[in-house]
Structures are given as C-alpha cells and as structure tokens.
Amino acid sequence: MLNQLKSAEISYDDQIMTMQDIQEGMRIEVETDCSGNAEEIEIDPNLVGIISSVTADSIVVNGVTVSTTDVATAFTKGNWVFANGYFNDSGEWQSEGIFSVTPMHEAEIEGMVSQLTDHSFFIGPTEIDYSTAHVDLDDGQAIANGDWVEVEGRMDGTVFVASEVEIENDDQYSDMELEGTITWVNNEQTSIELNGRTSITITTNTVFDDGKQTDLIEGARIEADLISGTSGLEATKIEFEDGSGSQTQSSVKFALSGTATLITNSTFSINGYEFNTDNRTKFEDRLTMATIDNTDIEIEGVELTDSNSNTIYLVKEVEALETNDNDIDLEGLIENGMLWGYSSDSSYGHDGSRTDVECTLVHINTEVSNCRVDD
C-alpha cells in the first residue's frame, strides 16, 4: 500500500501531468522509495490519439476501432483519448478502458509487429511508416516480425507516421506479477499467452489458486507470478479472477504434425501448406529454424489475415514428434475430405467446415485412422 502520493512526479511520456489527470481504471507504473512513498507515477496507456470517427457503439483512434458499448462517456470526433487494451490474433482491439484526456504532444500505438518491410509494418489493422523514425533497438537487434513495440508519431490519412519506435522485451516481467487475459493456450495447457503478447510456460511446479490447470482457457483473466526459467518466463503461481473465461475470443487455431520442409529463415511447409514463424514462436526440444528441415514436428498456431486478405498460418509452438507417438492432433479446415493432407478411414465431416480431432497415426504426412473429437 502506498503511504503517500502527494509529492510524486506524475507524467505521461515526459509530459507533466497532475493527480487530477489520473482516472480510475488507467494503467500506471509507480516507483516508490524504501518507505513505500510514491516518487514517480507514469501513466502507461496502450493507445493514445485523436478520435477520427464516432458511431453509436465505437470510436476510431489511430486506425483502430475501439468499442464503446460499455462506456458511459460521450466521445467527440477530434478529441484525444487514452485507451487500455490489446489486439487479439484477428487484429481486433479488446478494450479494457477508454479515457478522455487533454491534447498530447504525439499519438502512440503499441503492439506486435507484422508484415514487416524496409520502411513499414503493421500493428493490428494500422500501417506504420517508420522510414524516418528513430528506432530504439533491443540489444542491437533489428526490428523483426513478432517484436513488441511502442510507436510514437501521428496519423497521416490511413498511415501512422512514426517518429520513434521502441522495441520492448518480456524479460522485464521476471520476478514480477502480471495480470491479464489469456489470448492463446496450447492443446496441452502447458503454454499460454497473455494480452496477445507475453508467452508463459506452465510447469509441474506451478501452483493454482481459485482454479486448476484445465481452467486455462482463452478469455480467462488471471494473475501470474513469473520467473525466468529454462523455457523463458515460467509461472510459479496463477490466480484466477472472477468472471474468468467470460470474454469472447475470435482466434482461429490450427494444429498438425508432419515433416517440415524449410522455405526461408522464417517459413516452412508441411504437406504443401506454408507456415510462418516470428520472434514469438516457441521452439521446444532444442529445435530451431536451422534444424527443422526434414524433421517430423508438431505445430500449433493461429490463422491470421494480412492487409491483402491473404490467410497466414502463424506458428505459436513447435515440438519434435516423438518416434513412438501414435496419436496426433489435427485442427483445421476440411478440404476434399482431407485434413492438412491426411486421409482417414472415416469422414472428418463436411468440406469447408472446421474440426479438431485426435487421430491414430498410420503413415506420417498421409494417413490417419480412428479420429475422435478432441475435447
């Protein structure tokens, strides 16, 4: 508990603020002295900008549509707002708070880099032009797809022109408690992603409070105590919050096993289907992109749509397929009576529909049998 706030310096992005600028529900970072007195308070929204359009149930800020369905505040085009939230795997903003504020020096957007080129990338639905921006590199590494970045700048038409790009590292959460919404979980419920960003490993030593491991579902609200381990960030304790799992998630997931064929340093194929990896793809069993060519692997991920409406299969997790593993998970779209190129001794279902089944492996890449719905 903070003993004193009165003498704290309050700011947002080096812009001096006052205690009256802090609204209930805003995300803040607090630095205290040894007595628990607040010395610095930094207001830390995920999205900052001018409202470009308003409808009965949403506003648009920096090209991002933000739902206002459960917000009592009346918003006006041209006003500035702070917003808390995150992008789901479909690029839709999941709102956790919107606040009217006085005009800021610059706009801001935060999220994961995708569709990277030499001069631009996307965060959610918004194209970022970083050709003239100062880029604050993480450990000297250039920007890559999957990096989490904070971008400052301004909107110019439909493009966000960046003045500064800062790459952030999840290592900062080691030995900390992190609160958020589960936005992805693997089939074994041993790996989760919080707020579309932070990958967390569940170990045999993870303690659960007000729930159990099987309650790790997309949409669940949790608090996780984290440490750095051999698998990256690992949860020592997970506490489930009230209303856990009530949020609607729109991720389209896939899973399959097969022999990988390397295409580029970030893409590979299985049975003719191309799969993309990025800096957030988790490789298990000492696998890397340099070692997966002609290797039998299990993969899980999500289907995305790029700016040209093309489907992208983004891999979240890669594991080695064990030699004696007779069962494999297949999740995806049924095409010509097959699933990811596998035929079965019974029907998967109707062409064009999606299914999630566990099957007995007959021949790698070609044939399975005894498929049953994976609960």
Beta strands, then each sheet from edge to edge (+ up, - down):
strand 1: 9-12
strand 2: 15-17
strand 3: 28-32
strand 4: 38-43
strand 5: 47-54
strand 6: 58-61
strand 7: 64-67
strand 8: 80-87
strand 9: 93-101
strand 10: 107-112
strand 11: 120-123
strand 12: 126-129
strand 13: 134-136
strand 14: 148-156
strand 15: 159-168
strand 16: 177-185
strand 17: 191-194
strand 18: 198-209
strand 19: 221-229
strand 20: 232-240
strand 21: 252-259
strand 22: 261-262
strand 23: 267-270
strand 24: 273-276
strand 25: 282-283
strand 26: 296-305
strand 27: 311-320
strand 28: 327-335
strand 29: 338-339
strand 30: 343-344
strand 31: 354-363
strand 32: 367-373
sheet 1: 2+ 1- 4- 3+
sheet 2: 7+ 6- 5+ 8- 9+
sheet 3: 7+ 6- 5+ 10- 14+ 15- 12- 11+
sheet 4: 7+ 6- 5+ 10- 14+ 15- 13-
sheet 5: 16+ 17- 18+ 20+ 19- 16+
sheet 6: 21+ 26- 27+ 25+
sheet 7: 22+ 23- 24+
sheet 8: 29+ 28- 31+ 32- 30-
end
